[in-house]
Amino acid sequence: MTVFILVSEAHTGGWIWQDVAARLRESGARAHPVTLTGMDGDGDAAGPGTDLETHVRDVLRFVDEAGHDDASGVVLVGHGYGIHPVLGAADRRPARIARVVHLDAGIPGDGDQALSLVPDPAVHERLRHTQGRPADDGPVAPPGQDGWQRWGSLDGVPEEALARLTRRAAPQPAGTLTQPLRLSGAAAEVPSTGILCTANGSDIARVEALVGFGDPRLRALVDPRVTFFELATGHWPMLSVPGELADALLRASAGEGRRLGGAAGTAGELPPHLRPFLMDLPERPRERHGRVDLHLPDADGPRPAVVLVHGGPVPAGARPTPRDWPSFTGYGRYLAGLGAVCATVDHRLHGMADFARAADDVAGAVDLVRADPRVDGDRVALWFFSVGGLLAADWLAAPPAWLRCVAASYPVLAPVPHWGAVEPRFRPATALRTAGPLPVVLTRAGREAPDIAGTVAGFLAAAEECGARVEVVDVPHGRHGFETLDPTEESRAAVIRAAGSVLRHLGLPTPRPTP
């Protein structure tokens, strides 16, 4: 008999699994919703020493008790924060665990704090560290009813369920979020399943893309013992789709689910970011200066420049790096062929906490480009891609006189809830209000993920409200990264139009070359 041990998100207890547990029991399985120490929501606060290790021991007690049942396998399910005590317990009892399920949860490693995956910036501010110790060691208060969206999408959650979540939420002991998770590596040998909640911005295609970057930390995801499911709901599937969640858990326990063994980049097929650019263009002179590559035009005298800013996060160990991806070498050749110096920069956005560092890298690249004697430093454009769109905020907020245009292709223009805390500085829609007459060329993918499309819609609404100069180039059938994913005439026409607009703002003619 399969035993499910269910461990929930921060601020919640075993009560949240009520409907899921009932369905699991109806199927003949055992289900044990866990209320971690201090998380019952009935007024019994956790003691001052409650930390992640306390919660690991809580889960271990259930694992050890299940070992005395007639159980054929123990499945540990961790939702959000709950994956941390689940992995801590699995690492100490790997022989007793049949599978670990990551329910809309990350993949923390040894030494990681649960805080790093908390999406609510207020919690990060509340637990800001000073000399290695939290500024305030008291418990973290739960969100109010209108604050849960900062923890993830509420898509599908009924109003009554949201009210109950708010009513029964408990303060989260600070130590459970700040104490590092300790893993020996034993948990890595346990089969696992990821259940991805697509309305919260996670899906199998994105996982495949991350695997395709070549990050060594993600190689384990192509192990045949690792499976995936998608649920078309937000971060709280036990409240929004309990029946579908129970079904996914039962199938996961049977070893079912999508495997990534045939994912792009793992079985001879190139991952999307390494597929050919949608135009076949001749080689052009290219120089490398530290993190920056310059694609040079055939022209005398200083020329305008376009600086391309990639998205991410891109793992630090990913090879090739973005400036060598076909899309960026393609744009570099194309723009240089039209008379501009085109720069690509390998900025260091390796994680969601790295935006400030990446912004510094971009600013340094711009300084390098403008100082080059082959560049007209008074005619520069910045072109942002994907998550790199957040880095446009600094330039929109206070555009220098030499910045003639900002472009953005399939951009992310606001942080989405499941990302973790991103500094308030990186909010392009807010920054746009002080951009003045600076022109913006925005290329919009028609088949964009809903959460990203929502950030674009919010940006355009802000542009309309403040009268910003935004030109929209639509690619109705294009996907995120359409230059390599969708090499169609529609996509080529969009690249030509967007590039033409950028170059026009730089004072260059824009003849249409033969692709």
C-alpha positions, -999 to 999 in steps of 0.1 A, spaced: 0 0 0 13 34 -10 16 60 18 16 97 9 31 121 34 19 156 24 39 187 35 26 221 26 37 256 18 48 281 44 22 295 68 -1 264 63 -7 231 80 -21 197 72 -57 210 70 -49 224 35 -47 188 21 -82 177 33 -98 172 -1 -67 157 -17 -61 133 12 -98 121 10 -94 113 -27 -61 95 -21 -77 74 6 -107 66 -16 -82 51 -41 -69 27 -14 -38 46 -5 -28 60 29 -25 98 32 -9 117 61 -12 154 59 16 169 81 12 199 103 47 210 110 56 224 144 39 257 150 19 256 118 -16 245 130 -30 280 127 -50 276 159 -30 300 180 -2 276 192 28 295 182 61 277 175 88 280 202 117 304 197 141 275 186 119 262 158 139 260 126 142 239 95 158 210 114 127 210 136 105 205 106 128 179 91 123 159 123 86 163 121 86 147 87 110 120 98 85 109 125 58 103 98 83 84 77 94 62 106 58 55 116 49 46 80 77 20 81 57 0 106 26 -1 83 21 -26 55 34 1 31 48 -8 -3 63 27 -7 64 61 10 58 91 -13 69 124 2 52 154 -13 66 189 -7 46 220 -18 66 252 -20 85 256 13 75 220 22 101 206 -2 129 216 22 119 195 51 108 167 27 143 166 11 159 168 45 139 137 56 145 118 24 182 124 27 182 106 61 158 78 52 164 72 14 158 34 16 123 40 29 113 66 3 98 54 -30 95 89 -45 98 126 -37 73 149 -54 81 185 -59 47 202 -60 52 236 -76 85 237 -57 121 243 -65 151 220 -63 171 232 -33 205 218 -27 229 214 2 234 248 20 204 265 4 180 285 25 142 282 20 142 320 19 160 320 -14 128 305 -30 103 327 -12 87 350 -38 74 377 -14 99 406 -13 84 417 21 97 385 37 132 391 23 131 426 38 118 413 71 146 387 73 174 408 59 207 395 74 231 416 93 265 400 102 251 365 95 221 369 118 185 378 109 177 414 117 146 401 135 144 365 147 106 366 154 81 347 134 71 360 99 34 370 99 13 354 72 -1 375 43 -35 391 45 -62 380 20 -50 404 -6 -13 394 -1 -13 358 -11 -7 366 -47 29 375 -37 34 338 -29 22 326 -63 -8 326 -86 -42 322 -70 -57 310 -103 -86 287 -97 -88 292 -59 -124 298 -48 -131 328 -27 -142 306 2 -110 287 0 -89 319 -1 -108 332 30 -101 299 48 -64 300 38 -62 335 53 -81 326 84 -61 295 92 -26 307 82 0 307 109 32 327 115 62 311 100 92 307 123 121 327 109 146 299 115 127 276 91 134 300 63 170 310 72 186 278 84 205 262 55 192 228 43 218 201 48 219 172 24 245 144 21 235 135 -15 215 104 -5 182 121 -14 195 125 -50 192 87 -55 155 87 -47 131 88 -78 113 121 -81 84 138 -98 78 175 -105 42 187 -106 43 220 -124 14 245 -120 13 263 -154 -7 293 -143 21 300 -118 46 302 -147 62 268 -147 58 242 -174 77 213 -190 88 233 -219 106 258 -196 122 229 -177 134 215 -210 149 249 -220 167 251 -187 181 216 -192 192 226 -227 214 253 -212 237 226 -200 237 234 -163 254 205 -146 230 209 -116 200 200 -138 215 170 -155 197 147 -131 163 158 -146 169 136 -176 173 105 -154 145 81 -164 135 79 -127 124 116 -129 90 124 -143 68 155 -147 32 165 -147 15 198 -155 -16 211 -138 -34 241 -155 -38 260 -123 -21 283 -99 2 277 -69 -25 262 -47 -37 231 -66 -49 214 -34 -75 242 -31 -82 247 -68 -80 213 -84 -78 187 -56 -91 158 -78 -66 165 -106 -38 168 -80 -47 135 -63 -48 118 -97 -13 132 -106 0 120 -72 -13 85 -78 2 84 -112 35 97 -100 36 70 -73 32 44 -101 62 59 -119 41 76 -146 46 111 -161 65 128 -188 103 121 -190 129 144 -203 151 118 -218 139 129 -253 141 166 -244 159 190 -267 196 187 -262 195 153 -246 188 130 -276 206 146 -305 182 174 -310 195 209 -305 179 229 -277 159 259 -290 185 285 -282 211 267 -302 191 262 -334 199 283 -365 189 319 -367 160 326 -391 183 343 -417 213 329 -434 238 357 -431 275 360 -441 302 361 -415 313 396 -405 343 408 -385 339 402 -348 361 412 -319 360 400 -283 367 424 -254 361 407 -221 324 400 -217 316 420 -248 317 410 -285 316 437 -313 302 429 -347 316 454 -371 302 470 -402 320 478 -434 322 515 -429 346 543 -422 342 567 -394 322 564 -362 290 544 -365 259 542 -343 258 511 -320 232 486 -308 238 468 -276 220 434 -273 211 423 -238 201 386 -234 176 371 -209 181 344 -183 188 334 -158 216 315 -176 235 291 -154 271 302 -148 284 269 -163 263 271 -195 282 266 -227 282 282 -252 274 315 -235 247 338 -249 269 359 -271 277 327 -291 241 316 -294 229 317 -330 202 343 -323 227 368 -310 254 361 -336 226 364 -362 214 397 -349 250 409 -347 257 400 -383 224 415 -395 227 448 -378 264 452 -387 254 444 -423 231 474 -421 258 497 -409 257 497 -371 283 484 -346 264 456 -328 276 446 -293 266 415 -274 273 412 -237 276 381 -215 261 396 -183 260 376 -151 223 370 -145 228 335 -132 199 336 -107 170 357 -97 191 375 -71 216 387 -97 197 415 -115 218 443 -99 250 425 -109 237 420 -144 227 457 -146 263 467 -137 276 444 -164 253 460 -190 263 495 -179 300 485 -182 294 471 -217 277 503 -228 306 524 -215 331 501 -234 311 504 -266 307 542 -264 344 546 -257 354 527 -289 366 552 -315 346 533 -342 314 541 -324 294 573 -324 289 575 -287 259 599 -291 239 574 -311 233 542 -291 203 519 -288 198 491 -262 178 460 -273 166 437 -245 154 401 -249 132 379 -227 139 383 -189 166 408 -199 136 432 -203 137 439 -166 171 454 -170 156 481 -193 141 498 -162 173 517 -153 175 532 -188 138 540 -191 138 557 -157 166 582 -166 175 579 -202 208 597 -211 208 620 -241 229 596 -262 203 568 -258 182 571 -290 160 540 -286 152 510 -264 140 478 -280 126 447 -264 117 414 -280 94 389 -262 103 407 -230 94 401 -194 85 435 -182 76 428 -145 86 400 -121 61 372 -120 52 358 -85 70 325 -85 104 340 -92 114 350 -58 122 385 -47 134 409 -74 145 444 -64 118 470 -69 142 489 -91 136 465 -120 100 475 -129 100 488 -165 63 498 -164 71 521 -134 103 534 -150 85 542 -183 67 571 -166 99 591 -166 112 580 -200 100 611 -217 101 610 -255 125 580 -257 111 557 -283 105 520 -274 102 492 -300 85 462 -285 83 429 -304 54 408 -290 51 371 -295 15 360 -301 21 326 -286 37 339 -254 33 322 -220 3 339 -203 23 351 -173 48 368 -195 21 382 -218 5 397 -187 37 417 -180 37 431 -215 0 440 -213 7 459 -180 36 477 -196 15 488 -226 -13 500 -203 13 521 -184 26 534 -217 -9 545 -228 -15 561 -194 17 582 -195 18 588 -233 51 570 -239 63 564 -274 59 526 -279 58 509 -313 45 473 -312 58 448 -337 35 417 -335 44 382 -344 10 365 -341 22 329 -345 56 334 -329 67 319 -296 92 331 -270 125 330 -289 108 328 -323 141 337 -341 152 301 -337 119 283 -328 97 297 -357 118 305 -388 88 317 -408 83 346 -432 62 362 -405 91 360 -380 116 373 -405 94 402 -414 91 411 -377 129 410 -372 133 432 -403 107 457 -391 120 459 -355 156 463 -367 145 489 -392 128 509 -365 158 508 -342 182 518 -370 159 546 -381 160 561 -346 198 559 -349 197 579 -381 206 550 -404 188 540 -436 171 507 -434 171 489 -467 157 454 -467 186 429 -473 181 396 -489 178 369 -462 
